[in-house]
Amino acid sequence: MTKTIVIGAGTAGAALAARISEDRDREVLVIEAGSVSSDFSPELLDGSNVQAAMPGHPANWAYPAQLTPEVPYVIARGRVLGGSSTINGGYFVRARPEDCDAWADAAGPTWRYAALLPTMRALESDADLGTGGLHGGSGPMPVRRAPQDNPAARAFTAAALELGFSFEDDKNAPGLPGVGAVPSNIVDGVRVNTGLAYLANARSRPNLQLLGNTRALRIMVDGNRAVGVETSAGTVSGDENPVCAGGIGKPHLLLTSGIGPRAQLEALGIAVVADLPVGASFSDHADIGLKWCAKPAVSTAAERFAFPTALNFFSGVPNPGGRDRSLTGDLEVLLSVKPVDYLLSGTWGEASRDDGEELELIVGAQASKGRGSITLNSADPLDVPRIDYRYLELAADRARLRCGIRTAVALLQTAAFSELFDGLSDLDTATLGDDELLDAWMRAHLGTAIHLCGSAPMGPVVDAHGRVHKTRGLRIADTSILPTVPSRGPAATAVLIGEVIAKAIRAGD
């Protein structure tokens, strides 16, 4: 019996493990650093907030990072069954056809949109659009869209149309970007993570074992072949070793195992197994929460979706050497209808005031040209890596984000928002109108969507089936293999990756 060791039971890992274990001739062991219990605490199930993503929560890693040399940040990644799908905002939007086809240019036809669409359909159960040419109705992941009856959601859509943007009736379909409801994996207020969707039933299979609260320390390599994993609980051997540890955990594990840039590894005294550009160039979505005052209050405890609608659009900013984004959009404005303090804490507090509340428009740069890096601070696998985003270094990226901020403010200043908008919390007119001042404001308020991709990309590090170059028996199956971050949030794409790589493993590709 072939033994497969899956490192990480996260968004992609849970899907991959479930699919591989369908083959009774394979023994599957899943190693997860966090809990593998499917008895999730209430805050992990509550899809109306992201309190479990706050630093210090036991269900997430808290990686220190630098967004710029002057802006530190803490990067939350899921450390629990289902990974980041257990702590995120429930945003479940597919990559655009243009994203997929660009990945195919780097890795081959497996990643063309037309080739991926059957798997996109098979992994979902879309309650709104059902089974058809574009959508599936019987897959593990539920897809829902929030009712657009919140006053802020209605105003947001009307405002976007007032400014001349298009209506996008299905954000999981090809076509021009615009304003429309956000597809989500939240059902009746419950965040359905991949642990629930894929492993709840699969874990009873006799050929599937979940090993929780166990950290993978190093990949064991004999010659040029991965033969197992050194963990905090001992050593385990495997014939096939897919790593699904995410955009940060995975490059860190590879680097400490001797798979990475030769100069970096040798400087730390790590024996080089394979000289590959691991961690050398990743992309993500820079974002800024534009706080505004709603009067009167528009949210209630009964509101099940925090992020009901979004506007995706093209800034018009050239991207030298990059793809034309006019068809995909390079900016996103995401509406939150939950007060800021509720999103972070799960409690109402000051948000319960009757006279108004502070909400956010989250402005995201979906196609930055700049790239970040992940490197080791030491050879110790328990040490945290160094994460440098290098956001806003390029003039085009600053111009793009300025356009996003100014568009978000313009939305709030439309007639559609006239009865709700009661002013911005921390951005004045003078700053908004001056590029230099606005750049300084953006740096002071900068955040990231934590959609990190490309830290072990197809082409330079892995092939189209996730196989690591120069190291047999080792695959990568998470968003780190994507050459560039998709134009939308990558949660749905992470599930897709788990499905695609599982198929490749079972087929022997």
N, C-alpha and C positions, 0 to 999 in steps of 0.2 A: 504494500500500500504506500502510495506517494504521500510524504508528509510536507505540508505547507505551513510555514510560520508567518502569520500576519502580524506585523508590528503596528499597533494602533487600531482601536475600535471606534474610529471617528466617522466623519461624514462619508468618506470614501471607503474606509476600512471595514465598516459594518456591512456595507453593500457588497464589497468584494468577498468577505468571509462567508456571508450568507450564500452567495452564488456559487462559490467554489465548493462549499459543503453539500450542495445538491448532488455532487458526484460522490457516490458511496465508496468509490475506490480511492478517495483522497481523505487523509487524516488532516484536519485543520486545527491549529492551535493559534489563538488570538492572544497577544500580549498587550495589555493596556496599563498605562501608568496610573490611571484613576480607577474609580469604582466601576465594576461591570454589572452592578445591580440594576434591574429594570424597575425597581421600586423607587421612582424619582421623587425628590422632594418637591413641594408645591411651587417654589420659585423656578425650578427647572422646567416645569410643565406650563407655567403661566406665560402665554404668548403675548400678553399685553405690555410687557416690560422686559428689560435686559439686565435686571439686577444681578444675575449670576455671572455676568461678564465684568463686574466690578472687581478691581484688585483686592485680593485677600479672600475671595470666595474659594472654597476648596475644590470646586468643579472646574477651575481654570488655571492654566499657567499664567504667570505674570512676568513676561520677559521685559527687561529694561531695554529701551531703544532710544535712538536719536532721530527725530524727524528732520531736523536741521542741526548743525553744530550747537545752536543755542536753545533748541527746543527738545527737552527730554519727553519721553512718553512711555507708558506701560502697555505692552501688547498682550491682550487677553486671548488665549487659545484654549479650547475645550480640553479638559483633563478628566474625562468621564465617558461612559458608554454613549456613543453618538457624537462624541467630540464637540466641535463648535456648532453643530446643528442642534445641540442641547442648550446652548447659551445665547444664540444669536437672535436677530429680530424676526426670523421666519420669512425672510425675503427669498422667494424661490423662482427666479427668473432665468430663463435659458440664455446661453451665449447666442450672439447673433450669427447668422450665416457667414457674414464677412469675417468674424472672429475665427470660426471653425476653419474656413478656407485658408486663412493666413497660417494657422497651425499646420494644416495639411501641406502648405508650401515648404514648411520646415521638416515635416515628419513623414509625409506620404498620404495616400488617398484614404486610409482608415479614418482620418480626422476631417474629411470633407463633410459639410453640413448634410448633404444628401445621404451619405453613408451613416451618419450618426442619428438621423431622425428616427428610424425605427426603434433604436434603443431609448431615445428621449421619450417616445410614446410609451414604450413598454414599462418604463420605470415609474410612471405617474398614473394617478387616478384623478382626473380633472372633473370635479363635480359641477363646474359651470358650463364647460364646453363639450364634455363627454368624449365619446369615441368618434374619431373621424380621421381625415387625412393628416391632421397636424397633432392630434391629441389622443391620449390613451385613457381608458376608463377602468382598468383593472390592475394597475401596477401598485407596488408597495407604498409609494410616496403620494399622499393626498395633496391636491392642489385646490385652493380656494381663493376667492377674491373678496375683499371686504365690501359690505354694502356701502354705497356712496351717499349715505344719508346724513353723515355728520356735517354740520354747517360749514366747518372749515374745509372739508373735502369738496363739498359742492362749490364753495367760493374759489378754491384752488383750481378746479377744472375750468370754471367759467373765466377765471383770470387768465389762464393760459390761452384759452380760445380768444379772449379779448385782445391779447397781445399778438395774435396771429399764428400761434402754434397749432399743429394738427391734433385731432383726437386719435388716440391709439386704442382701438377696442380690444386688442389682444397683444400684450407685451411678450408672450411666448410664441409669436408668429413672425415670419419675415415681414418686412415692410418698413416704411419710414417711421422714425421715432416721433414721439409726441406725448401727450398727457393721457393717462389712463390708470385703471385700477392695477394694483400690484399683486401678482400671483404670490401665494403664500402657502406654507405647509402648516398653517394653524387651523385647527378644526375645533369649533365650539370653544374657542379660547385656549385650547391645548396645543402647545408646540410639539408637533409629532416629529421627533428626531429619528435619525436612521437606526438607532438602537431599537426603538419601538417598531419602526416600519419594517426593518429587515430581520432583526435578530430575535424578536419576541417569540416567534414561532420556531425559528431555525435552531435556537439554542438547545432544544430537546433532542436534536439529532445525535446519535451515538458517536459520529465521527467529527463532532465539533466541540472544542473545549475553549472556554474563556478564562484567561488567567489575569485577574485584576490586581490593582495596587502593586504592579510589578514594572519596573523601569528597564527598558532596553538600554544597555550601556555601549555595546560594540557589536558590529557584525563580525562574525568569525569567518576568516578567509583562509583556505588551504590552497596555496599556489595562486591561481586566478579564479578560484571558485568559492562562492559563499556557501558555508556548510552549516551555519546555525547562528545563534545569537547568544551573547553573554548578557545576562540580566541580573537585576538586584537579588533575584531568588535562585540564581545558579545558571548553568549553561544548558541550552536546548539545541538539538540538532534538527536540521530540516533540509529537504531536497530542493524546495522552492521557498524563497524568502522575500515576499513582497513587503516593502516598507510603506506604510500609510500614515506616517507621523506628522504630516502637514508641512506647510511652507517654511516653518522654522525648525521644528523638531527633527524633520528628516535630514536637511543639510547638516545640522549639528551632529546627528548620529553618523552620517557618512564621513564627515571630516574626522571625527574622533576615531573612526575605524580605518583611517588611512586612504580614504577615497576623496580626493580633492586636489587643489592646486599644489604641485610639488613644493614650491618655495615656502608656502605657508606651513605645510606639514613638517618639512625638514627643520624649519626654524624652531618648531616646538618639540622636536625629537620624536615625531610620529613616523613610523615606518610607512612608506608609500606603497599602497596596494595598486592604485590606479590614479594616474595624473589626469584629472578631469576638472573643468571649471565649476565645481559645486559652490553655490552661494555667491558666485561672482557678479550676478546681474539679475535682480528681481524687480518686478513692477507691482504696483498696488494702486489703490484709489485714495488720493489725498482728499480730505473732506473738512468742512467747517460747518459747525452748527450756528446758523444765524437765528438768534433769539429774538422773538417779537412778542408783544403783549396782545392777547385776545381779550376783547371786552364786548359782550359778557363772556363768561366761561363757556366752552363748547364741549368739554369732555365729561364723561360720566364713568362710574365704576363698571357699568355694563358694556362699555366699549371694549370689544375683544381684540381689535386690530389697532396697533399703535401707528402703523404706516400704511394707510389705505390707498394712497395714490402717489404718483410720481410724474414728473415731466422729464423726458429725455430729449436732448436737442443738440444741434451742432453749433459750436461757438463761431465757426468761420476762421479760427486761428490756424494758420498753416502748421503742418507737422513735418518739417524737412526730413526726408529719408524715411518717413513713416507712411501709413496707409491713409487714404482718403476717408475721413470720418463722416462725410455728409450723409451717408446712408445708415450709419449706426448711431451717431451722436457721440460727442466726447464730453458732455456734461449731463449731470442729473441733479434735479432738485426734488428731494423726497420730503413729503409732508408728514410730520408727526402730529397726531391729534391727542397725544397724551402729554401732560406737563412734564417738564424736564426733570423735576425732582421725583416724580412718580416713575419715570423710565429707569432711573438709576437706583431707586430704593424699593420700589414696589409698594410704597405707602403714599397716601395722599398728602398729608402734612399741609403746607401752605397752598397746595394745589386745590384744596377744597373750598377756597374762597369763592363766594358768589359773585363778586364784582369783577372777576377776570382771572387770567392765568397766563403764565409764560410758556409759550410753545416754541418749536423749532422748525425751520426749514433747513434740511441737511443738504448742503451743496457739495457735490462730489465731482472731482475731475476724473473722468472715466478712461482717459487715454493719454496719460502723461508720457512725455518722451524721456524724462529722467529715469535713472535706474539706481537701485540700492544694492547693498552687499551684506552678506552674513559671513563673519569670520570667527575664528576661535580666539578666546582670551587665554586659554591654556589647553593642555592635553587632557585635562580631567573631564571625563564625560558628565560629571555632576555640576561642573561649572556652567554658567550661562554663556551663550555666544554673544558676540558683539553684532548689533543690528544697526546699520546706518542707512537710513532712507534717502538722504540727500534730496529731499523735496525742495521745490521752488528754486533750484539752482539755475534752471534754464529760463530764458526770457519768454519763450513760447508757453511754458507751463504756468508762469505767473500771469501772463495775459489771458490764458484760458480760464484760470480760477477767478480772476477779476471779472470776466464776463459772466461767470456763474453767479457770483455774489450780486452783481448789478442786476442781473435778470431776476434773481430771487426777490430783491427789493422792489423791482418794478411790478412783480406779481402782487405784492402786498399793497402797492399804491394804486391798483386798478379800482374801477368802480365796483367790481365784483366783491372786493374785500372791504368796501367802505364802511359797512356796518359792523365789521369784526376787528379790523386793524386799529390798534391803539398805540402804535409807535414801536420803534426798534429799541431793544434793551441796551445795546452797547456799540452802536455804529451811527455816527453823525453824518450829516450831509457833506460837510467839508471833506471828511476822510473819503467818503464814497466817490467824490468827484475828482480826486487827485490820485494818479497812479502810484506815486511814490508813497504817499500816506496810506493808501489802501494796501500796498504790498507789506508795509510794516504792520498794519492791523491784521492781515492774513497770517503773518508769521506768529503773531501773538495769540491767535485763536486757532492755530492749525491743529488738525487731528488726522486720523487715518481710519478708513473703513475696515482695516485689517483683512484685506482681500489678497494677501500676498501670494504671488504666483511667479514661477520662473526661476526658483532657486536651484533646480536640477532639470533644465529644459530638454525637451525632445530636440534631437539634433546633436548638440554638443555633449550631453551627458547620458541620455537614454534614447532608445529607438522608439518607433511608433507603438510598440507593445510594452513600453515601460522597462525594457531590459537595460540594465546599466552596462555601458560599454566597458570592455576589458575585464568584466567580473561576471562569470557565469553563475546562474542560480540566484541572482539578485535582481529584483524589479522595484520600481517606484510606482505607486498608485495613489497620487494625490495631486493637488493643484500645482505643486512645485514643477511638474513636468510641462506645464503650459508655457510656451515661449513668451507669451505676453498675457497680462491679465485681461479677461473678457471685458466687453463694454458694459456689462451689467454685473451685479454681484455674483460670485462664483459658486454659491452653495449648490444650486442645481447641477452645475458643471462638475462639482466634486463627486456627486452621486453618479453622474454619467461616467466619470473616469473609473470609479470602482467597478461599474458594470462592464465597461470596455476592456479593462485589464483582466477582469475575471474571465471573460470570454476568451481572451488570448491565452491565459494560463490553461484553461480547460481544453483548448484546441491544440496546445503545444506550440503556439506561435511565439 
